[in-house]
């Protein structure tokens, strides 16, 4: 809902029930309207959040839960939440309509208030905190007044829902909220009800002095200042000084809760006379008319009424007709009562035993816990990198060794995370030796080395490493180094053809080489054996010798008697035999009459047969 369209929404009906009558306020995340509840015929305030929030499902879930929890609150100083819903223009809350405006409006008009506004707010916070709700955004704009001067805190639960939404408020809005942020909130730590107490301390100081909490140029700078900044009451606020100082301590463990703050403020308030009431102009001027049954929008708003009891205006102090002596007596009485209250709250703390804080530097967090438990100290820790202190050991502590501290106080330590991280170099395509040099050159060390097969990366080259981006200085880098391709296991190819074996070997990156050989039991053309043999392995790319059968290894000596030497020689060679010597008379037509070995003898193929001729 853009700023120029706020008035355009007047007349719209949200949820089929709430008719928007007039705009009464706007902020970075919402616009507020006075509206008519056409069902119960009463005037209400409707806060319509930004349309973008309707798209954030996580926010809507949180919004519904927080609105339901806030609606369950029933306290006179907590603004009532009547209803909630979702509309195309944004989620909306239906709340009690308080005609008197906010504390922000009153302060901006130059008026100052008494402690009563702080007392009512502290009681409201105590009520909410005991029911598990923390406001998280206590500031003058969220403290409103009705026409009788009753104050009520608005927006319980909404601050948390908005904080967890994807919606980003304008920087000026954030800066205004950061004015009142507690140190623990500024540090990003978890907050509880004591963060509301700190914020209320600032609000109370601003209400009585007119001075808003200081801010820096940016939200971030303001939050950084808040992280270590206590609230220090200025001279001249009298008995309120100790109360404001107590609410504004940096450590929430030393800060009173809302119940204790209410006791302190109540004691101070009882010593003051009721200040003069100042009439103010209500947040909206409409004709005061009796609602009509036919037209619910005729429900009127009371005109100018006195809505609060300020202690003074910006220019004129309001102190009645009391004499200086009576004023001095009242101030002294107030100071005494406040001192008594403070004593009642803090004497039990002061009576706790004090011990010297032991030296924890170099200890582990477990060792420190044991040492501090002996003195009933609490332990809080955070981590930081260190070039000199080992990982897991304590770098520093606050308070330091030897300082005196009461029991139940907190000792904060910083624990080493080891040296800061350094970039890990890329080790891709490096040999193991080159990778080792690169790692050591980056102030890191080589950790375990895993060697594994890889089909693509050559043997001895880095496959992977961990971690890759960065690692603590001096830490280990694990390597995976290639063993090359996994060796191939040779199957049993006996009795298969060479072509079958060749195709299979080539598919796994092996080379097949054919060699012929004799076999008495393998048919001609079938594989007799391989080298490496069946069950053995061969490196990828290596050669496997395949022996193919050319027949049996023995032959029968044929009968060549009566043949010429030339004929007998041809016959023997056809059977795989050779001719040895030829014995007998010479002559061209001589014929064989005997052989050795003789005809029919079984001999190895290639045996030499001697011929005897005549």
TITORZA-54677 format. One line per field, with one value per residue (C-alpha): residue in three letters; y, z, x; residue number from 1. Coordinates in Angstrom, 3 decimals. Layout:
res <- ALA_...
yy <- Y_...
zz <- Z_...
xx <- X_...
n <- NUM_...
END
This chain:
res <- UNK_UNK_UNK_UNK_UNK_UNK_UNK_UNK_UNK_UNK_UNK_UNK_UNK_UNK_UNK_UNK_UNK_UNK_UNK_UNK_UNK_UNK_UNK_UNK_UNK_UNK_UNK_UNK_UNK_UNK_UNK_UNK_UNK_UNK_UNK_UNK_UNK_UNK_UNK_UNK_UNK_UNK_UNK_UNK_UNK_UNK_UNK_UNK_UNK_UNK_UNK_UNK_UNK_UNK_UNK_UNK_UNK_UNK_UNK_UNK_UNK_UNK_UNK_UNK_UNK_UNK_UNK_UNK_UNK_UNK_UNK_UNK_UNK_UNK_UNK_UNK_UNK_UNK_UNK_UNK_UNK_UNK_UNK_UNK_UNK_UNK_UNK_UNK_UNK_UNK_UNK_UNK_UNK_UNK_UNK_UNK_UNK_UNK_UNK_UNK_UNK_UNK_UNK_UNK_UNK_UNK_UNK_UNK_UNK_UNK_UNK_UNK_UNK_UNK_UNK_UNK_UNK_UNK_UNK_UNK_UNK_UNK_UNK_UNK_UNK_UNK_UNK_UNK_UNK_UNK_UNK_UNK_UNK_UNK_UNK_UNK_UNK_UNK_UNK_UNK_UNK_UNK_UNK_UNK_UNK_UNK_UNK_UNK_UNK_UNK_UNK_UNK_UNK_UNK_UNK_UNK_UNK_UNK_UNK_UNK_UNK_UNK_UNK_UNK_UNK_UNK_UNK_UNK_UNK_UNK_UNK_UNK_UNK_UNK_UNK_UNK_UNK_UNK_UNK_UNK_UNK_UNK_UNK_UNK_UNK_UNK_UNK_UNK_UNK_UNK_UNK_UNK_UNK_UNK_UNK_UNK_UNK_UNK_UNK_UNK_UNK_UNK_UNK_UNK_UNK_UNK_UNK_UNK_UNK_UNK_UNK_UNK_UNK_UNK_UNK_UNK_UNK_UNK_UNK_UNK_UNK_UNK_UNK_UNK_UNK_UNK_UNK_UNK_UNK_UNK_UNK_UNK_UNK_UNK_UNK_UNK_UNK_UNK_UNK_UNK_UNK_UNK_UNK_UNK_UNK_UNK_UNK_UNK_UNK_UNK_UNK_UNK_UNK_UNK_UNK_UNK_UNK_UNK_UNK_UNK_UNK_UNK_UNK_UNK_UNK_UNK_UNK_UNK_UNK_UNK_UNK_UNK_UNK_UNK_UNK_UNK_UNK_UNK_UNK_UNK_UNK_UNK_UNK_UNK_UNK_UNK_UNK_UNK_UNK_UNK_UNK_UNK_UNK_UNK_UNK_UNK_UNK_UNK_UNK_UNK_UNK_UNK_UNK_UNK_UNK_UNK_UNK_UNK_UNK_UNK_UNK_UNK_UNK_UNK_UNK_UNK_UNK_UNK_UNK_UNK_UNK_UNK_UNK_UNK_UNK_UNK_UNK_UNK_UNK_UNK_UNK_UNK_UNK_UNK_UNK_UNK_UNK_UNK_UNK_UNK_UNK_UNK_UNK_UNK_UNK_UNK_UNK_UNK_UNK_UNK_UNK_UNK_UNK_UNK_UNK_UNK_UNK_UNK_UNK_UNK_UNK_UNK_UNK_UNK_UNK_UNK_UNK_UNK_UNK_UNK_UNK_UNK_UNK_UNK_UNK_UNK_UNK_UNK_UNK_UNK_UNK_UNK_UNK_UNK_UNK_UNK_UNK_UNK_UNK_UNK_UNK_UNK_UNK_UNK_UNK_UNK_UNK_UNK_UNK_UNK_UNK_UNK_UNK_UNK_UNK_UNK_UNK_UNK_UNK_UNK_UNK_UNK_UNK_UNK_UNK_UNK_UNK_UNK_UNK_UNK_UNK_UNK_UNK_UNK_UNK_UNK_UNK_UNK_UNK_UNK_UNK_UNK_UNK_UNK_UNK_UNK_UNK_UNK_UNK_UNK_UNK_UNK_UNK_UNK_UNK_UNK_UNK_UNK_UNK_UNK_UNK_UNK_UNK_UNK_UNK_UNK_UNK_UNK_UNK_UNK_UNK_UNK_UNK_UNK_UNK_UNK_UNK_UNK_UNK_UNK_UNK_UNK_UNK_UNK_UNK_UNK_UNK_UNK_UNK_UNK_UNK_UNK_UNK_UNK_UNK_UNK_UNK_UNK_UNK_UNK_UNK_UNK_UNK_UNK_UNK_UNK_UNK_UNK_UNK_UNK_UNK_UNK_UNK_UNK_UNK_UNK_UNK_UNK_UNK_UNK_UNK_UNK_UNK_UNK_UNK_UNK_UNK_UNK_UNK_UNK_UNK_UNK_UNK_UNK_UNK_UNK_UNK_UNK_UNK_UNK_UNK_UNK_UNK_UNK_UNK_UNK_UNK_UNK_UNK_UNK_UNK_UNK_UNK_UNK_UNK_UNK_UNK_UNK_UNK_UNK_UNK_UNK_UNK_UNK_UNK_UNK_UNK_UNK_UNK_UNK_UNK_UNK_UNK_UNK_UNK_UNK_UNK_UNK_UNK_UNK_UNK_UNK_UNK_UNK_UNK_UNK_UNK_UNK_UNK_UNK_UNK_UNK_UNK_UNK_UNK_UNK_UNK_UNK_UNK_UNK_UNK_UNK_UNK_UNK_UNK_UNK_UNK_UNK_UNK_UNK_UNK_UNK_UNK_UNK_UNK_UNK_UNK_UNK_UNK_UNK_UNK_UNK_UNK_UNK
yy <- 0.000_3.005_6.150_8.135_5.545_5.433_7.656_5.730_2.726_4.533_2.797_-0.629_-3.528_-6.042_-9.585_-8.775_-6.947_-4.026_-0.830_1.569_5.034_7.149_6.763_7.592_6.562_5.077_3.374_1.424_-1.874_-0.944_1.665_2.148_3.074_3.732_1.342_0.235_-3.334_-3.787_-6.995_-5.852_-2.187_-0.732_1.381_-0.412_0.238_-1.820_-2.184_-3.236_-4.615_-4.246_-6.349_-7.978_-9.755_-11.651_-13.521_-14.647_-17.953_-18.210_-14.741_-15.567_-18.676_-16.679_-13.801_-16.084_-17.687_-14.366_-12.749_-15.657_-15.403_-11.612_-11.977_-14.156_-11.301_-9.601_-6.745_-3.112_-1.870_-4.168_-3.090_-5.745_-7.714_-8.611_-10.309_-10.855_-11.851_-11.728_-9.445_-8.794_-5.452_-7.244_-9.110_-7.083_-6.891_-5.633_-3.905_-1.833_1.813_4.226_7.793_9.564_8.842_7.574_8.597_9.611_12.161_13.574_13.898_15.459_18.057_19.118_17.533_15.436_12.591_11.225_7.747_6.568_5.775_3.625_1.893_0.895_-0.291_-2.334_-4.031_-4.849_-6.283_-8.387_-9.775_-10.652_-12.030_-14.419_-15.803_-16.294_-13.208_-10.780_-7.538_-6.828_-3.307_-1.136_2.530_5.636_4.934_1.597_3.068_4.487_6.193_6.085_9.024_8.407_8.521_4.747_3.647_0.387_-1.295_-2.061_-4.608_-7.548_-10.348_-8.254_-7.259_-10.898_-11.860_-8.955_-9.729_-13.239_-12.106_-11.583_-8.004_-5.321_-2.094_1.247_2.217_5.148_2.847_0.450_3.309_4.452_0.973_0.555_3.582_1.406_-1.935_-3.811_-4.735_-8.441_-7.735_-5.511_-8.376_-10.788_-12.925_-14.484_-12.040_-12.435_-10.066_-8.148_-6.695_-5.040_-3.704_-2.077_-0.456_0.779_2.360_4.525_5.311_6.369_8.591_10.214_10.698_12.664_14.591_14.908_13.626_10.677_7.986_8.962_7.379_7.170_7.889_4.352_1.535_-0.683_1.999_2.573_-1.152_-1.367_1.455_-0.224_-3.454_-1.980_1.090_1.235_3.797_6.440_8.709_12.397_14.538_16.072_13.177_12.491_9.102_7.963_7.862_4.523_2.983_4.029_2.945_-0.480_-0.975_0.068_-2.165_-3.963_-7.506_-8.816_-11.104_-7.978_-6.245_-6.400_-8.085_-6.276_-7.289_-5.828_-2.668_-2.247_-2.480_0.206_2.521_1.983_3.042_6.189_6.993_6.846_9.839_12.153_14.192_13.779_16.280_18.527_16.968_18.505_18.311_17.102_16.760_13.160_11.288_11.678_14.332_12.914_14.077_12.447_10.879_7.875_4.916_4.216_0.712_1.315_2.839_1.460_4.043_6.726_5.511_8.635_9.385_11.559_14.969_16.617_14.978_14.943_11.648_11.629_13.246_14.845_16.252_19.375_20.949_21.731_25.321_25.311_23.015_21.722_21.622_23.129_25.587_23.650_25.570_24.868_23.166_20.812_20.073_19.261_17.001_15.178_14.665_13.408_11.017_9.761_9.165_7.287_5.058_4.366_3.481_1.089_-0.557_-0.828_-2.318_-4.867_-5.895_-5.881_-6.594_-10.371_-9.969_-7.915_-10.489_-13.233_-14.325_-12.951_-14.985_-14.288_-15.365_-18.200_-18.072_-19.948_-19.151_-22.339_-24.429_-26.222_-25.111_-28.291_-27.582_-23.967_-25.102_-27.354_-24.612_-21.961_-24.315_-24.486_-20.772_-20.872_-18.748_-19.030_-19.542_-17.946_-18.508_-17.419_-18.583_-16.790_-17.732_-17.663_-18.099_-18.921_-20.744_-24.300_-25.175_-25.704_-23.779_-20.504_-17.367_-14.741_-14.174_-11.364_-10.612_-11.368_-13.664_-12.427_-10.031_-10.341_-11.526_-12.464_-15.924_-16.504_-13.887_-14.719_-15.159_-14.785_-16.569_-16.627_-20.113_-20.666_-22.111_-22.537_-20.468_-18.569_-20.400_-20.158_-20.800_-24.371_-24.423_-26.281_-29.685_-30.782_-32.635_-32.475_-35.456_-36.570_-34.949_-31.619_-31.640_-32.208_-29.194_-26.981_-27.982_-27.360_-24.034_-22.909_-23.521_-26.767_-30.405_-33.565_-35.807_-39.332_-40.453_-42.737_-44.577_-45.788_-46.919_-44.421_-45.122_-41.616_-40.183_-41.613_-43.418_-41.079_-38.051_-36.438_-37.397_-35.364_-33.525_-32.301_-29.599_-27.549_-23.862_-23.048_-24.751_-23.706_-22.891_-25.980_-28.372_-31.532_-31.907_-35.401_-36.614_-39.238_-40.345_-42.467_-46.022_-45.912_-48.088_-51.211_-54.386_-56.613_-60.194_-62.718_-65.173_-68.793_-68.655_-72.303_-73.725_-70.256_-68.635_-65.994_-63.406_-63.810_-63.297_-60.359_-58.478_-59.010_-57.959_-54.781_-53.761_-53.538_-51.924_-54.996_-56.048_-59.656_-61.343_-64.689_-67.533_-71.015_-74.114_-77.883_-79.489_-83.097_-82.195_-78.799_-78.673_-76.775_-73.024_-72.973_-71.327_-73.562_-71.011_-67.342_-65.534_-64.144_-67.157_-67.521_-65.904_-63.754_-59.968_-57.676_-53.900_-51.761_-51.377_-54.476_-57.453_-60.866_-63.728_-66.119_-69.659_-71.139_-74.909_-76.132_-79.753_-82.666_-82.667_-86.373_-88.000_-91.492_-92.197_-92.990_-96.002_-94.610_-97.922_-98.136_-94.365_-92.381_-90.134_-87.110_-88.765_-89.957_-86.522_-84.909_-87.531_-87.110_-83.319_-83.473_-85.289_-82.697_-84.807_-84.079_-86.207_-87.027_-88.907_-90.959_-94.172_-96.549_-96.604_-93.553_-93.303_-91.268_-93.843_-95.374_-96.277_-96.477_-99.958_-99.033_-95.987_-95.214_-94.728_-97.279_-96.948_-96.803_-95.448_-92.562_-89.685_-85.959_-83.686_-82.411_-85.603_-86.430_-89.789_-91.582_-93.149_-96.369_-96.788_-99.394
zz <- 0.000_-1.255_0.827_-1.679_-1.493_2.258_2.142_-0.883_1.353_3.425_3.011_2.285_4.414_5.599_6.418_5.544_8.843_9.487_7.573_7.374_8.516_8.458_8.508_11.857_11.394_9.057_9.388_7.420_7.639_8.231_8.082_10.910_10.479_12.780_11.683_12.519_13.573_11.766_13.673_17.272_16.397_18.030_16.974_16.603_15.281_12.288_11.462_7.821_7.129_3.849_0.935_0.375_3.712_2.400_0.066_2.883_4.105_6.965_8.161_7.894_9.998_12.649_12.375_13.104_16.076_17.561_16.987_18.746_21.682_21.906_21.760_24.872_26.907_29.199_31.145_31.450_30.274_27.245_24.094_23.345_20.101_18.986_15.652_12.779_9.151_5.681_2.807_-0.706_0.628_3.391_6.685_9.305_13.076_14.743_18.038_20.786_19.649_22.065_21.242_23.127_20.767_21.715_24.109_21.012_20.158_23.696_23.810_20.352_21.613_24.221_27.314_29.996_31.992_35.502_36.556_36.304_32.604_33.354_36.234_34.081_31.307_33.737_35.120_31.600_30.693_33.858_32.998_29.430_30.383_32.889_29.974_27.751_25.511_24.966_23.179_21.543_20.377_23.402_22.346_22.822_19.633_21.078_24.328_23.727_25.834_26.038_26.863_30.627_30.614_30.814_28.972_27.055_25.212_21.564_19.072_21.335_19.099_15.933_16.330_16.454_13.435_11.395_12.485_11.041_7.787_4.420_4.488_4.987_6.652_5.573_7.295_9.076_10.707_11.798_13.155_15.302_16.758_17.257_19.594_22.316_21.518_24.436_24.259_23.928_20.995_19.325_19.621_17.925_21.047_22.241_24.228_27.062_29.029_30.376_26.896_27.283_30.694_29.134_26.405_29.003_30.876_27.813_27.373_31.020_30.778_27.611_29.195_32.158_30.366_26.787_25.470_23.083_23.217_21.107_17.695_15.189_11.469_10.570_12.135_12.251_14.020_16.508_17.299_17.721_20.251_22.112_22.461_25.287_26.334_29.729_30.429_32.765_34.388_34.307_37.388_38.350_37.954_41.693_42.914_39.367_38.769_40.514_38.880_35.379_36.044_37.213_34.117_31.825_32.846_29.953_31.362_31.509_34.394_36.520_35.303_37.237_35.586_34.888_38.245_40.201_38.077_38.792_42.558_42.336_40.233_42.495_45.534_43.714_42.410_45.883_46.976_44.225_44.160_41.189_38.571_36.632_33.787_30.389_27.719_24.381_20.921_20.151_17.276_15.197_15.149_14.084_14.980_18.208_17.265_18.419_16.099_13.775_13.342_9.604_9.214_11.441_10.138_12.162_15.352_16.702_18.553_21.615_20.973_22.962_26.364_29.021_28.426_30.541_33.508_32.560_35.143_33.170_29.722_27.760_29.033_32.414_35.354_37.150_40.936_42.527_45.463_47.663_49.491_48.857_52.254_51.406_48.020_49.639_52.149_49.379_47.306_50.332_51.225_47.659_47.665_50.971_49.749_46.491_48.421_50.606_47.549_45.851_48.994_49.204_45.638_45.630_49.223_48.619_45.689_47.690_50.475_48.141_48.729_46.489_45.087_42.948_39.361_38.465_35.397_32.567_29.663_27.990_29.542_27.536_27.990_30.008_32.351_32.788_33.682_36.424_37.847_37.864_39.395_42.478_43.071_41.876_38.824_35.543_32.235_28.869_25.793_22.225_19.609_17.689_15.488_16.970_15.471_18.844_20.924_20.026_18.881_21.842_24.354_26.009_24.571_27.028_29.810_31.314_34.229_34.206_36.609_40.198_39.869_42.627_41.599_43.485_43.289_40.429_38.335_34.769_33.465_29.699_27.784_24.187_22.918_20.101_16.808_15.827_13.176_10.668_7.419_4.401_0.737_-0.465_-3.860_-6.812_-7.173_-10.379_-12.872_-10.482_-9.694_-6.098_-5.678_-7.189_-5.074_-1.907_-2.735_-3.408_-0.113_1.978_0.215_1.406_5.112_5.082_5.444_3.525_5.437_4.472_0.861_-0.703_-3.810_-6.105_-9.695_-12.283_-15.935_-17.114_-14.777_-15.145_-12.332_-9.768_-10.639_-8.089_-8.527_-5.648_-2.413_0.689_1.819_-1.379_-0.712_2.562_5.696_9.047_8.737_9.419_8.992_6.901_3.283_2.322_-1.154_-3.539_-6.041_-9.127_-9.433_-13.107_-14.739_-12.860_-14.253_-16.451_-15.359_-18.238_-18.727_-19.968_-23.769_-24.535_-27.305_-28.505_-31.741_-32.006_-33.346_-30.277_-27.947_-29.949_-29.773_-26.021_-25.287_-27.346_-25.502_-22.238_-23.722_-24.383_-27.601_-28.885_-30.704_-32.507_-32.352_-33.865_-31.834_-31.821_-29.687_-29.333_-27.812_-29.345_-32.799_-35.482_-35.423_-31.758_-28.920_-26.993_-24.364_-23.649_-22.036_-19.417_-18.704_-17.418_-13.972_-14.337_-14.938_-17.629_-17.520_-19.710_-23.147_-22.816_-25.275_-24.667_-26.698_-28.011_-29.070_-31.790_-32.520_-35.822_-35.015_-33.059_-32.028_-33.299_-36.765_-38.244_-40.508_-43.930_-46.059_-48.844_-49.936_-53.733_-54.126_-55.546_-53.226_-54.556_-54.133_-50.613_-49.607_-50.722_-48.930_-45.634_-45.704_-46.326_-43.006_-41.176_-41.274_-42.646_-44.594_-42.682_-44.706_-47.932_-47.802_-50.664_-54.155_-56.245_-59.341_-60.696_-60.445_-57.155_-54.975_-51.236_-49.744_-46.025_-43.651_-40.132_-38.214_-40.131_-41.691_-39.101_-36.334_-34.167_-34.047_-33.214_-36.023_-37.675_-36.967_-39.543_-41.363_-42.954_-46.408_-47.585_-51.368_-53.865
xx <- 0.000_1.981_2.038_-0.101_-2.857_-3.417_-6.493_-7.795_-8.395_-11.032_-14.371_-12.913_-14.180_-11.577_-12.543_-16.150_-16.451_-14.083_-14.871_-11.892_-13.006_-9.844_-6.029_-4.435_-0.810_1.762_5.139_7.707_5.846_2.188_-0.572_-3.091_-6.743_-9.650_-12.381_-15.903_-16.565_-19.873_-20.635_-20.118_-20.818_-17.761_-14.836_-11.499_-8.018_-6.848_-3.162_-2.683_0.788_2.655_1.279_4.684_4.330_1.298_3.677_5.956_4.519_7.000_5.953_2.244_2.746_4.651_2.135_-0.820_0.950_2.065_-1.354_-3.062_-0.661_-1.126_-4.920_-4.736_-3.223_-5.746_-4.175_-5.307_-1.915_-1.649_-3.493_-6.108_-5.917_-9.454_-8.907_-6.480_-6.723_-5.211_-6.226_-4.818_-3.576_-1.665_-2.212_-4.045_-4.537_-7.696_-6.917_-8.400_-8.773_-7.053_-8.037_-5.282_-2.387_1.052_3.787_5.741_3.029_3.090_6.870_6.979_4.471_7.049_5.435_7.135_5.618_6.081_7.182_3.549_3.871_6.926_5.147_2.165_4.465_6.583_3.460_2.295_5.692_5.810_2.372_3.425_6.848_5.291_3.270_6.266_5.905_8.778_7.883_11.310_10.358_9.544_9.635_7.451_5.483_4.302_2.913_-0.572_-3.282_-7.049_-9.325_-8.949_-5.168_-4.687_-1.556_-1.272_1.594_0.850_2.205_3.035_4.324_4.422_8.077_9.170_7.064_8.473_12.036_11.743_10.123_11.815_10.408_13.059_11.963_13.402_16.651_15.031_12.489_15.201_17.279_14.346_13.935_17.689_17.656_16.128_17.833_19.370_23.097_22.308_19.953_22.560_25.072_22.655_22.282_19.036_16.939_14.454_12.246_15.247_15.787_12.352_13.451_16.536_14.404_11.908_14.820_15.546_11.835_11.505_14.591_13.247_9.812_11.174_13.948_12.724_16.052_15.842_18.546_21.573_22.045_24.905_24.691_23.558_21.595_24.700_26.744_23.928_23.707_27.486_27.337_24.458_26.426_28.525_26.524_24.789_22.093_23.476_20.905_21.905_22.175_18.862_16.426_16.583_15.434_14.783_18.535_19.236_16.150_17.215_20.804_19.609_17.413_20.253_23.156_24.848_24.860_21.268_22.273_22.766_19.595_16.279_13.341_10.072_8.556_11.479_11.427_7.708_8.346_11.007_8.825_5.812_7.820_8.948_5.452_3.886_5.969_4.680_1.483_-0.792_0.374_-1.950_-3.899_-3.368_-6.080_-4.842_-6.308_-7.321_-5.705_-8.874_-11.615_-14.952_-18.409_-19.549_-22.826_-24.782_-24.239_-27.098_-28.440_-28.677_-25.216_-22.458_-19.965_-21.716_-20.032_-18.304_-15.076_-15.041_-13.509_-10.719_-10.263_-7.528_-5.761_-2.643_-0.980_2.317_4.646_5.495_5.417_8.533_8.523_6.753_7.552_4.440_5.165_2.062_2.288_4.650_7.350_11.020_11.195_8.347_9.863_13.178_11.439_9.555_12.669_14.561_11.740_11.621_15.368_15.113_12.295_14.102_17.236_15.237_13.709_17.079_18.523_15.703_16.401_20.154_21.269_20.863_23.230_25.684_25.693_26.920_30.510_33.243_36.124_39.152_38.643_41.058_43.277_41.596_43.894_45.107_42.319_39.643_36.049_35.397_38.302_37.163_33.653_34.992_37.237_34.475_31.920_34.122_33.460_29.829_30.648_28.747_30.562_29.805_31.943_32.528_35.035_37.797_40.751_44.239_47.703_49.237_46.609_45.678_42.200_39.853_41.960_40.925_42.550_41.275_38.780_36.720_37.061_40.776_42.625_42.691_39.772_37.187_33.708_30.553_29.064_26.568_28.388_29.383_32.923_33.145_35.888_37.091_37.956_40.439_39.283_42.908_44.698_42.573_41.788_44.081_43.161_43.666_45.443_43.943_45.593_43.865_46.167_49.142_51.332_51.481_54.878_53.746_50.573_52.593_54.768_51.719_50.061_53.154_53.700_50.229_51.069_49.119_50.176_49.366_47.016_46.029_46.520_43.939_45.076_42.342_41.847_40.679_39.946_40.876_43.526_47.014_48.750_50.348_48.164_45.757_42.101_40.582_41.413_39.571_38.921_39.016_38.244_40.000_41.273_42.777_46.453_48.558_45.643_45.701_44.594_43.475_44.492_43.128_45.811_45.197_46.519_45.688_43.087_42.048_43.755_41.575_40.975_41.398_38.546_38.900_38.777_39.737_37.579_36.414_37.449_40.138_37.648_35.444_38.385_39.742_36.387_36.096_39.680_39.428_36.236_38.213_41.304_43.471_45.273_44.893_47.861_47.297_49.864_49.258_49.953_49.411_46.748_45.725_42.352_41.371_39.965_41.750_40.884_39.857_41.763_44.123_45.299_46.073_48.956_48.303_46.165_42.632_42.185_45.273_45.244_46.590_47.136_44.913_46.556_48.760_48.884_47.303_48.793_46.118_47.250_45.006_45.019_46.424_45.721_47.224_50.859_51.612_51.287_51.548_54.488_52.993_54.090_56.296_57.880_58.144_58.064_60.906_62.834_60.991_57.584_58.369_59.610_56.349_54.252_56.115_55.955_52.204_51.889_54.040_57.214_60.634_63.103_66.251_68.906_68.695_70.758_71.555_73.053_72.780_70.734_67.892_65.154_66.008_63.045_62.362_62.187_62.399_61.930_63.058_60.832_58.895_55.491_52.689_54.848_53.419_55.864_55.836_54.939_58.119_60.099_62.813_62.250_65.281_64.764_66.485_66.586_67.754
n <- 1_2_3_4_5_6_7_8_9_10_11_12_13_14_15_16_17_18_19_20_21_22_23_24_25_26_27_28_29_30_31_32_33_34_35_36_37_38_39_40_41_42_43_44_45_46_47_48_49_50_51_52_53_54_55_56_57_58_59_60_61_62_63_64_65_66_67_68_69_70_71_72_73_74_75_76_77_78_79_80_81_82_83_84_85_86_87_88_89_90_91_92_93_94_95_96_97_98_99_100_101_102_103_104_105_106_107_108_109_110_111_112_113_114_115_116_117_118_119_120_121_122_123_124_125_126_127_128_129_130_131_132_133_134_135_136_137_138_139_140_141_142_143_144_145_146_147_148_149_150_151_152_153_154_155_156_157_158_159_160_161_162_163_164_165_166_167_168_169_170_171_172_173_174_175_176_177_178_179_180_181_182_183_184_185_186_187_188_189_190_191_192_193_194_195_196_197_198_199_200_201_202_203_204_205_206_207_208_209_210_211_212_213_214_215_216_217_218_219_220_221_222_223_224_225_226_227_228_229_230_231_232_233_234_235_236_237_238_239_240_241_242_243_244_245_246_247_248_249_250_251_252_253_254_255_256_257_258_259_260_261_262_263_264_265_266_267_268_269_270_271_272_273_274_275_276_277_278_279_280_281_282_283_284_285_286_287_288_289_290_291_292_293_294_295_296_297_298_299_300_301_302_303_304_305_306_307_308_309_310_311_312_313_314_315_316_317_318_319_320_321_322_323_324_325_326_327_328_329_330_331_332_333_334_335_336_337_338_339_340_341_342_343_344_345_346_347_348_349_350_351_352_353_354_355_356_357_358_359_360_361_362_363_364_365_366_367_368_369_370_371_372_373_374_375_376_377_378_379_380_381_382_383_384_385_386_387_388_389_390_391_392_393_394_395_396_397_398_399_400_401_402_403_404_405_406_407_408_409_410_411_412_413_414_415_416_417_418_419_420_421_422_423_424_425_426_427_428_429_430_431_432_433_434_435_436_437_438_439_440_441_442_443_444_445_446_447_448_449_450_451_452_453_454_455_456_457_458_459_460_461_462_463_464_465_466_467_468_469_470_471_472_473_474_475_476_477_478_479_480_481_482_483_484_485_486_487_488_489_490_491_492_493_494_495_496_497_498_499_500_501_502_503_504_505_506_507_508_509_510_511_512_513_514_515_516_517_518_519_520_521_522_523_524_525_526_527_528_529_530_531_532_533_534_535_536_537_538_539_540_541_542_543_544_545_546_547_548_549_550_551_552_553_554_555_556_557_558_559_560_561_562_563_564_565_566_567_568_569_570_571_572_573_574_575_576_577_578_579_580_581_582_583_584_585_586_587_588_589_590_591_592_593_594_595_596_597_598_599_600_601_602_603_604_605_606_607_608_609_610_611_612_613_614
END
